[in-house]
Amino acid sequence: MASNAAVPFWRAAGMTYITYSNICANLVRKCLKEPFKAESINREKVHFSLSKWADGKPQKPVLRSDAPEV
Amino acid sequence: MLRQGSRLLSRSVTAASSKSATARAFSTELPSTIDSTFVESWKKVAPNMDPPQTPSSFMKPRPSTASSIPTKLTVNFVLPYASELSEKEVDMVIIPATTGQMGVLPGHVPTIAELKPGIMSVHEGTDIKKYFVSSGFAFLHANSVADIIAVEAVPLENIDAGQVQKGLAEFTQKLASATTDLEKAEAQIGVEVHSAMNAALSG
């Protein structure tokens, strides 16, 4: 049974749909006019604290603030 | 794959009969000795048992489709951070599907469409509202309800033409100089999105 339907070029290059969709959204956000651009970039910021576990106890947490980038 | 089917079937039958001691019978074959007590007790219980249920019997009933086509299309247009249109009754919606601009009227055949970067326009009487959609999906249901989901959708006035031109030039150059598959794909996406924005602003 042959593969059905031509795969999109990004899938062929090993990219998933979510990655593709996020790249598209980031590009659109970068091309916005000023107040909207700052708002949207602010909206998409994430802050999280990551702690690895060893021997059943959490180690020192790492705080990360990532702004999205293409 | 199915060409071997008959050979495999005949092979298993002969195997079962010749070496029944070592080969196990399939569960669908009748047992060689029938246990009469089991059959008796089964016959007593069987008429009172319901047949096993299938997953679809646990689903909520689907919303019914009106017998006549409704006059208006109900649109739910949502973004991850906001609900842009919620149960809005409109006349028509034109969505940028990967297969081209698709016009959706009430009574449209149920469809799931993947959206490409492009303009989505909502027509209500003489009012036309346009959004530039980055990507997403549109689910058109049989009862004339359209669920459109997008990651980023902006009114055309909010797009800066200068930055679009700059981005287009940058990504066209990146596409020409890309080496790995992934770089080429990223540059290609950049070119597509910026050309779509360009066309949206000028069209």
Interface residues (C-beta under 8 A of the other chain):
Chain A: F9 W10 A12 A13 G14 M15 Y20 S21 N22 I23 C24 A25 L27 V28 R29 K30 C31 L32 K33 F36 K37 S40 R43 V70
Chain B: Y81 P117 F132 S134 S135 G136 V151 E152 V154 E157 N158 I159 D160 Q163 V164 G167 D181 L182 K184 A185 E186 Q188 I189 G190 V193 H194 M197
